[in-house]
Amino acid sequence: MQAKSAEFDANAEAQLVALTNQARAENGLPPLTTDPRLTQAARLHSERMAQQSLISHQLEGEALLLKRITDEGLPSDGVGENLAFGNQGVMAAHDGLMHSPPHRRTILDSHYDAIGIGVLREGDYIYVTEDFARKLPEYSGPQAEAAVQAAIEGYARARGLHVPLRRPELQLREMACSMARHDKLKSGDAMLLPGVQGVLAWTAADPAKLPKGIAQVLSGQTSGDALGACFAPSKSHPGGLYWLVMVTY
């Protein structure tokens, strides 16, 4: 579903982003980066509010906020939303949000690093949706696996361990995606691969950060490893996570 950009006020959206970042700067917080996927989600919501003449975070026939943002292709581990409606203009809308404690908290939440705003004009009135998110690192499967391997090599060198040689094992990526589909960590299938001595399965927001259990499978006797990574949403993680499985030889 695509929003009709001609109905939206891009200048007003940019002004609200600037006002939001000004408020954050005044409170010692870093600026938010505009993400087009968040802008699209926000515009679609403003459009729905106008169509239904209703101000709400979830309208009839609409998914919850996290699902709406995930559907636009943005991986995140935290989202928030502010709504405004009125005929006094953009500055009045921003002032109203800043004088409302829950909306102010969202604007000044240090957890968020991205924003998208949708401003729809209907006559003298504007419908405003501000969507916030903390974005996750975005890797392809091979890139995520390479990030894990680089972290493993750094871990091994720092502890004087043999740096394991990475082996190709394409089945592991499908095993990682299967874990996401079933919303459950599983290691049994990987343990059945020829020559495998140890298995570790985990989820991560950032695949470059190794899990606590890494010491259980890496030792001075580890000659090699193979990795599978899959970014996917699941029932317990609707915003998506990296699902990872590692075997050692």
C-alpha positions as CSV (number, residue, x, y, z in Angstrom):
1,M,0.0,0.0,0.0
2,Q,1.5,3.3,-1.0
3,A,0.6,6.7,0.3
4,K,-0.2,9.5,-2.2
5,S,2.6,11.9,-1.7
6,A,0.7,14.8,-3.4
7,E,-1.6,14.9,-0.3
8,F,1.2,15.4,2.1
9,D,3.1,18.5,3.2
10,A,6.8,17.6,2.9
11,N,7.9,21.0,4.1
12,A,5.8,20.7,7.3
13,E,7.2,17.3,7.9
14,A,10.8,18.6,7.5
15,Q,9.9,21.5,9.9
16,L,8.6,19.1,12.5
17,V,11.8,17.0,12.2
18,A,13.9,20.1,12.8
19,L,11.8,21.2,15.8
20,T,12.1,17.7,17.3
21,N,15.8,17.7,16.9
22,Q,16.1,21.2,18.3
23,A,14.2,20.0,21.4
24,R,16.5,17.0,21.7
25,A,19.6,19.2,21.3
26,E,18.3,21.6,24.1
27,N,18.1,18.5,26.3
28,G,21.6,17.2,25.5
29,L,20.4,14.4,23.2
30,P,21.7,13.5,19.7
31,P,19.5,14.2,16.7
32,L,17.2,11.7,15.0
33,T,17.9,10.6,11.5
34,T,14.9,10.7,9.1
35,D,14.2,7.3,7.6
36,P,12.0,7.0,4.5
37,R,10.5,3.8,5.8
38,L,9.3,5.5,9.0
39,T,8.0,8.5,6.9
40,Q,6.0,6.1,4.8
41,A,4.5,4.4,7.8
42,A,3.7,7.7,9.4
43,R,2.1,9.0,6.2
44,L,-0.1,6.0,5.8
45,H,-1.3,6.4,9.3
46,S,-2.1,10.1,8.9
47,E,-4.0,9.2,5.7
48,R,-6.0,6.5,7.6
49,M,-6.8,9.0,10.4
50,A,-8.1,11.5,7.8
51,Q,-10.2,8.9,6.0
52,Q,-11.8,7.7,9.3
53,S,-11.9,11.2,10.9
54,L,-10.4,9.6,14.0
55,I,-7.2,10.2,16.0
56,S,-5.9,6.9,17.3
57,H,-2.8,4.8,17.3
58,Q,-4.6,1.8,15.9
59,L,-7.4,2.3,13.4
60,E,-9.9,-0.2,12.1
61,G,-8.2,-2.7,9.8
62,E,-4.7,-1.5,10.8
63,A,-1.9,-3.4,12.5
64,L,-0.2,-2.4,15.7
65,L,2.7,0.2,15.3
66,L,5.6,-2.3,15.4
67,K,4.0,-4.4,12.7
68,R,3.3,-1.4,10.6
69,I,6.9,-0.3,10.8
70,T,8.3,-3.8,10.2
71,D,6.1,-4.1,7.2
72,E,7.9,-1.1,5.7
73,G,11.1,-3.1,5.9
74,L,12.7,-1.3,8.9
75,P,14.3,-3.6,11.5
76,S,14.0,-2.1,15.0
77,D,14.0,-3.1,18.7
78,G,11.9,-0.2,19.9
79,V,9.2,2.1,18.4
80,G,7.1,5.0,19.5
81,E,4.4,7.3,18.0
82,N,3.0,10.7,18.6
83,L,-0.2,12.0,17.0
84,A,-1.5,15.5,16.6
85,F,-4.5,17.2,14.9
86,G,-5.5,20.9,14.6
87,N,-5.7,24.0,12.5
88,Q,-3.1,26.2,14.2
89,G,-0.2,25.0,12.1
90,V,3.0,23.0,12.6
91,M,4.5,25.1,15.4
92,A,1.3,24.8,17.5
93,A,1.3,21.0,16.9
94,H,4.9,20.7,18.1
95,D,4.3,22.9,21.2
96,G,1.2,20.8,22.0
97,L,3.2,17.6,21.9
98,M,6.1,19.1,24.0
99,H,3.6,20.3,26.7
100,S,2.1,16.8,26.9
101,P,4.2,14.6,29.3
102,P,3.8,11.3,27.4
103,H,4.5,12.9,24.0
104,R,7.4,14.9,25.3
105,R,8.9,11.7,26.7
106,T,8.7,10.1,23.3
107,I,10.4,13.1,21.6
108,L,13.2,13.1,24.2
109,D,13.6,9.3,24.5
110,S,17.4,8.6,24.2
111,H,16.6,5.1,23.0
112,Y,15.4,6.3,19.6
113,D,17.7,7.2,16.7
114,A,15.3,7.5,13.7
115,I,12.1,9.4,12.9
116,G,9.6,9.6,10.1
117,I,6.8,12.2,10.1
118,G,3.6,12.2,8.0
119,V,1.7,15.5,7.8
120,L,-1.6,15.4,5.8
121,R,-3.4,18.6,5.1
122,E,-7.2,18.6,4.8
123,G,-8.6,22.1,4.4
124,D,-7.3,24.2,7.3
125,Y,-6.5,21.1,9.4
126,I,-3.4,18.9,9.6
127,Y,-3.2,15.3,10.7
128,V,0.3,14.6,12.1
129,T,1.9,11.2,12.8
130,E,5.4,11.1,14.2
131,D,7.0,7.6,14.2
132,F,10.1,6.9,16.2
133,A,12.4,3.8,16.2
134,R,15.7,2.5,17.3
135,K,17.1,0.9,14.1
136,L,19.0,-2.4,14.2
137,P,22.1,-3.0,12.1
138,E,21.1,-4.1,8.6
139,Y,23.1,-7.0,7.2
140,S,22.4,-9.6,4.5
141,G,22.9,-13.2,5.7
142,P,26.5,-13.4,4.4
143,Q,27.3,-10.0,5.9
144,A,25.9,-11.0,9.3
145,E,27.9,-14.2,9.2
146,A,31.1,-12.3,8.3
147,A,30.4,-9.9,11.3
148,V,30.1,-12.9,13.6
149,Q,33.3,-14.5,12.2
150,A,35.2,-11.2,12.7
151,A,34.0,-11.1,16.3
152,I,35.0,-14.7,16.9
153,E,38.5,-14.1,15.5
154,G,38.9,-11.0,17.8
155,Y,37.7,-13.0,20.8
156,A,40.2,-15.9,20.1
157,R,43.2,-13.6,19.6
158,A,42.4,-11.6,22.8
159,R,42.5,-14.9,24.7
160,G,45.5,-16.5,23.0
161,L,43.3,-19.2,21.4
162,H,43.7,-20.7,18.0
163,V,41.8,-18.6,15.5
164,P,39.2,-21.0,14.0
165,L,39.2,-21.4,10.2
166,R,35.7,-20.7,8.8
167,R,34.2,-23.4,6.7
168,P,31.3,-23.1,4.3
169,E,28.1,-24.8,5.5
170,L,25.1,-23.4,3.6
171,Q,22.6,-25.6,5.5
172,L,23.2,-23.5,8.6
173,R,21.6,-20.4,7.1
174,E,18.4,-22.3,6.4
175,M,18.6,-23.8,10.0
176,A,18.8,-20.2,11.3
177,C,15.7,-19.2,9.3
178,S,13.9,-22.3,10.5
179,M,14.5,-21.3,14.1
180,A,12.9,-17.9,13.3
181,R,9.9,-19.5,11.6
182,H,9.4,-21.8,14.7
183,D,10.3,-19.0,17.1
184,K,12.6,-21.3,18.9
185,L,16.3,-21.9,19.3
186,K,17.3,-25.4,18.1
187,S,20.7,-27.0,17.8
188,G,19.9,-30.7,17.3
189,D,20.0,-30.6,13.5
190,A,23.3,-28.8,13.4
191,M,24.9,-31.3,15.7
192,L,24.2,-34.0,13.1
193,L,26.4,-32.4,10.5
194,P,29.6,-34.4,9.8
195,G,32.5,-33.7,12.1
196,V,30.7,-31.2,14.3
197,Q,32.0,-31.0,17.9
198,G,29.9,-28.2,19.3
199,V,26.9,-26.1,18.5
200,L,25.6,-22.7,19.7
201,A,22.4,-21.1,18.7
202,W,21.3,-17.6,19.7
203,T,19.5,-14.4,18.7
204,A,21.0,-10.9,18.6
205,A,20.1,-7.4,17.7
206,D,23.7,-6.9,16.5
207,P,25.4,-10.1,15.2
208,A,28.8,-8.5,15.8
209,K,28.2,-8.9,19.5
210,L,29.0,-12.5,20.6
211,P,26.7,-14.3,23.2
212,K,27.8,-15.2,26.7
213,G,27.9,-18.9,25.7
214,I,30.6,-18.5,23.2
215,A,33.3,-19.8,25.6
216,Q,31.5,-23.1,25.8
217,V,32.1,-23.9,22.1
218,L,35.4,-22.1,21.5
219,S,38.6,-23.6,23.0
220,G,42.2,-24.2,22.1
221,Q,41.0,-27.4,20.4
222,T,38.7,-25.7,18.0
223,S,40.1,-26.0,14.5
224,G,37.3,-24.5,12.5
225,D,33.7,-23.2,12.6
226,A,30.8,-22.6,10.3
227,L,28.0,-20.1,10.7
228,G,24.4,-19.5,9.6
229,A,22.6,-16.2,10.0
230,C,19.0,-15.1,9.2
231,F,17.3,-11.8,10.0
232,A,13.6,-12.4,10.5
233,P,10.6,-11.5,12.6
234,S,8.9,-14.0,14.8
235,K,6.0,-14.2,17.2
236,S,8.1,-13.2,20.2
237,H,10.2,-10.7,18.2
238,P,7.8,-9.0,15.7
239,G,10.3,-6.3,15.0
240,G,12.8,-8.9,13.8
241,L,16.1,-10.2,15.2
242,Y,19.2,-12.0,13.8
243,W,18.9,-15.8,14.4
244,L,22.3,-17.4,14.4
245,V,23.7,-20.9,14.6
246,M,27.4,-21.8,14.9
247,V,29.1,-25.2,14.8
248,T,32.7,-25.9,15.7
249,Y,35.0,-28.7,14.5
